[in-house]
Amino acid sequence: MYKGDLPAVLQIMYHVENWLRVLLVLVALVGPRLSGRFFRNTIDTLVHIMKLFDRVGAIQGVLRASAVISNRLLLVYCCHTLVITITVWISTEHPVSTLLNVSYLAPYVTIAVYILLYQALLLSIGGILSCLNDSLHEVTLVEKNHPERPFGKHTTVSYIKLDSASQAQDHSMHVNVAAIEKLSTLHMALIRLTRDVNKHFGVLLLIILLSTFIQINMLLLELYHNIGHPKLPEYCLWILFLHAIVHFTFFFVIAKSNHSIQQQVPLHLDRFTFGRW
């Protein structure tokens, strides 16, 4: 879609986007070789935490919800890829259509794969954190206004001091200090794992967000110019609009994944329908 008579700003944006696409393809080629050990360690750590937590039903619910959300997003991205491919083939002739599809699909698939991987990891961690908090709440649950309450309640995690263990033993509602220490340790391990995941994906996410931001702005500018002075068929305008919406979901998925860690709320499928995602 590049034309020599485009405004200077659009030309610069096209060039920057092309370089970012090349960089993303290089990441796709080199990333698996450099990141294999990280992903193995991450999965092993997550599985080890789930074994120590030993709440099969809760963990299965979290993983099932995360898988359903990932499959829904994968379906959206696959349908979008199919629509774009067919549109390019209809609008242009071979071999130009093939070159355009390859130049677009390679970086797009790279972005989609890493976004889905990042989303699945963080949603799973966030869901398990929520289950840990629920277990901590159950273990430390006492009457709100009880005068002998030996511990303080916080927004996400409740802790008990070791020097108050004797009080807890005499309390009518016995608090299992060992269980609290175990759950708190698992909670801290998941927070460290989240930090490592964000550190590993940090540069890549920055490239993806920058590339997506430029892509959305170019699409909106093209829509604006074509509305005033139509040069493309009407169906192409709708495709460009759909294209912009799908790219905007990259921002939303990243933000929603981090929000699940921050809030540490349970995953419920009815809350993650596309109408509310």
C-alpha positions in Angstrom: 0.0 0.0 0.0 3.0 2.2 -0.1 3.0 5.1 -2.5 5.6 7.7 -3.3 3.2 10.6 -3.2 2.1 10.0 0.4 2.7 12.7 3.0 6.1 12.7 4.7 4.7 11.6 8.0 3.0 8.6 6.5 6.2 7.7 4.6 8.2 7.8 7.8 5.6 5.7 9.6 5.6 3.1 6.8 9.4 2.8 6.9 9.5 2.5 10.7 6.8 -0.1 10.6 8.7 -2.1 7.9 11.8 -2.1 10.0 9.9 -3.2 13.1 8.3 -6.0 11.1 11.7 -7.2 10.0 12.8 -7.1 13.7 9.8 -9.1 14.7 10.5 -11.8 12.1 14.1 -12.0 13.4 12.8 -12.4 16.9 10.5 -15.2 15.7 13.5 -17.0 14.2 16.0 -16.4 17.0 13.6 -16.3 20.0 12.8 -20.0 20.3 16.5 -20.9 20.4 17.3 -18.3 23.0 14.2 -18.7 25.1 13.9 -22.4 25.3 15.5 -22.7 28.7 13.4 -19.8 30.1 10.1 -21.4 29.0 11.2 -24.8 30.4 12.1 -23.3 33.7 8.9 -21.2 33.8 6.6 -24.1 33.1 8.5 -26.4 35.6 8.2 -23.7 38.3 4.5 -23.2 37.6 3.9 -27.0 37.7 5.9 -27.3 40.9 3.8 -24.6 42.5 0.6 -26.2 41.4 1.7 -29.5 42.9 2.6 -27.9 46.2 -0.7 -26.0 46.3 -2.5 -29.3 45.8 -6.0 -27.9 44.9 -6.7 -30.0 41.8 -10.3 -28.7 41.3 -9.3 -25.0 41.6 -6.3 -25.3 39.4 -8.2 -27.2 36.7 -10.8 -24.5 36.7 -8.1 -21.8 36.2 -6.3 -23.7 33.4 -9.6 -24.5 31.7 -10.7 -20.8 31.7 -7.3 -19.7 30.5 -7.4 -22.3 27.7 -10.9 -21.2 26.6 -9.9 -17.5 26.5 -6.7 -18.3 24.5 -8.7 -20.4 22.0 -11.2 -17.6 21.5 -8.5 -15.1 20.8 -6.7 -17.6 18.5 -10.0 -18.1 16.6 -10.3 -14.3 16.2 -6.7 -13.9 14.9 -7.1 -16.9 12.5 -10.3 -15.5 11.1 -8.7 -12.1 10.7 -5.7 -13.6 8.9 -8.0 -15.5 6.5 -10.0 -12.3 5.8 -6.8 -10.3 5.1 -5.3 -13.0 2.9 -8.5 -13.3 0.8 -8.8 -9.5 0.5 -5.2 -9.1 -0.7 -5.7 -11.9 -3.3 -8.9 -10.3 -4.6 -7.4 -6.8 -4.7 -4.1 -7.6 -6.3 -2.7 -10.0 -8.8 0.0 -12.7 -8.4 2.9 -12.4 -7.5 2.2 -9.1 -5.8 -0.6 -10.6 -3.7 1.7 -13.4 -2.5 4.5 -11.0 -1.6 2.1 -8.7 0.3 0.6 -11.7 2.2 4.0 -13.0 3.2 5.3 -9.6 4.2 2.2 -9.1 6.4 1.5 -12.6 7.7 5.0 -13.3 9.0 5.2 -10.5 11.5 1.5 -10.7 12.3 1.7 -14.4 13.2 4.8 -13.6 15.3 2.9 -11.0 17.3 -0.2 -13.2 17.7 1.8 -16.2 19.0 3.8 -14.2 21.5 0.7 -12.2 22.7 -1.2 -15.5 23.2 1.8 -17.0 25.1 2.1 -14.0 27.3 -1.6 -13.9 28.0 -1.8 -17.6 28.8 1.1 -17.4 31.3 -0.2 -14.3 33.1 -3.8 -15.4 33.2 -2.8 -18.8 34.6 -0.5 -17.1 37.3 -3.2 -14.6 38.1 -5.8 -17.3 38.5 -3.6 -19.4 40.8 -2.8 -16.3 42.8 -6.5 -15.8 43.3 -6.9 -19.4 44.5 -4.1 -18.9 46.9 -5.7 -15.8 48.3 -9.0 -17.7 48.7 -7.2 -20.4 50.6 -5.4 -17.9 52.8 -8.8 -16.3 53.5 -10.3 -19.6 54.5 -7.4 -20.5 56.8 -7.3 -17.2 58.5 -11.0 -16.6 58.7 -12.3 -15.4 62.1 -15.0 -13.1 63.2 -14.4 -9.6 62.0 -14.8 -8.0 65.4 -13.3 -10.7 67.6 -11.2 -9.0 70.3 -8.5 -11.7 70.3 -7.8 -11.7 66.6 -4.1 -12.3 66.4 -3.4 -11.2 62.8 -4.2 -8.3 60.4 -6.1 -8.6 57.2 -4.7 -7.0 54.0 -6.2 -6.4 50.6 -4.7 -9.5 48.9 -2.9 -11.6 51.5 -3.4 -12.2 55.2 -0.3 -12.9 57.3 0.2 -14.0 60.9 3.3 -13.3 63.0 5.2 -16.2 64.5 5.2 -14.6 67.9 1.4 -14.7 68.0 1.3 -18.4 67.3 0.6 -19.2 71.0 -2.4 -16.9 71.0 -3.6 -18.5 67.8 -3.4 -22.0 69.5 -5.6 -20.8 72.4 -8.0 -19.1 70.0 -11.4 -20.7 69.6 -10.8 -20.7 65.8 -7.4 -22.2 65.5 -5.1 -20.7 62.8 -2.8 -23.1 60.9 0.4 -21.1 60.9 2.2 -23.7 58.7 -0.5 -23.5 56.1 -0.3 -19.7 56.0 3.5 -19.8 55.7 3.2 -22.3 52.8 0.6 -20.3 51.0 2.5 -17.1 51.5 5.6 -18.7 50.2 3.8 -19.9 47.1 2.3 -16.5 46.6 5.7 -14.8 46.7 7.1 -17.5 44.2 4.3 -16.6 41.8 5.0 -12.9 42.1 8.7 -13.5 41.3 7.6 -15.7 38.4 5.4 -12.8 37.1 8.4 -10.4 37.4 10.6 -12.8 35.4 8.0 -13.3 32.7 7.5 -9.5 32.3 11.3 -9.0 32.3 11.7 -11.7 29.6 8.9 -10.3 27.4 9.6 -6.7 28.1 11.6 -5.7 25.0 9.5 -7.8 22.7 6.3 -6.3 24.1 7.7 -2.8 23.6 8.4 -3.6 19.9 5.0 -5.1 19.5 3.2 -2.1 21.1 5.2 0.4 19.1 4.6 -1.5 15.8 0.9 -1.9 16.7 0.5 1.8 17.6 2.1 2.8 14.2 -0.1 0.3 12.4 -3.3 1.6 14.0 -2.5 5.2 13.3 -1.7 4.5 9.6 -5.0 2.6 9.2 -7.0 5.4 10.8 -5.2 8.0 8.6 -5.9 5.9 5.5 -9.6 5.6 6.5 -9.8 9.4 7.1 -8.3 10.2 3.6 -10.5 7.6 1.9 -13.6 8.9 3.5 -13.0 12.4 2.2 -11.6 11.4 -1.2 -12.5 7.7 -1.9 -9.8 5.8 -3.7 -10.5 2.3 -2.3 -13.6 0.1 -2.7 -16.0 0.3 0.2 -15.3 -3.2 1.3 -11.6 -2.3 1.7 -12.6 0.5 4.1 -14.4 -2.1 6.3 -11.4 -4.4 6.1 -9.1 -1.5 7.2 -11.5 -0.8 10.1 -11.6 -4.5 11.2 -7.8 -4.5 10.8 -7.5 -1.6 13.3 -9.8 -3.2 15.8 -7.9 -6.5 15.8 -4.6 -4.7 16.3 -6.2 -2.7 19.2 -6.9 -6.1 20.9 -3.2 -6.5 21.3 -3.1 -3.5 23.7 -6.2 -4.8 25.5 -4.9 -8.4 25.9 -1.6 -7.2 27.4 -3.4 -4.7 29.7 -6.0 -7.3 30.8 -3.4 -9.9 31.5 -1.5 -7.6 33.8 -4.7 -6.5 35.4 -5.5 -10.1 36.4 -2.2 -10.2 38.3 -2.8 -6.8 40.0 -6.4 -7.7 41.0 -5.8 -11.4 41.5 -9.5 -12.2 40.8 -10.8 -15.6 39.8 -11.2 -16.5 36.1 -14.8 -16.9 35.1 -15.7 -17.7 31.5 -18.9 -15.6 31.6 -16.8 -12.6 32.5 -14.5 -13.1 29.5 -16.9 -13.1 26.7 -15.9 -11.0 23.7 -18.5 -8.5 24.6 -16.6 -7.7 27.8 -13.1 -8.5 26.7 
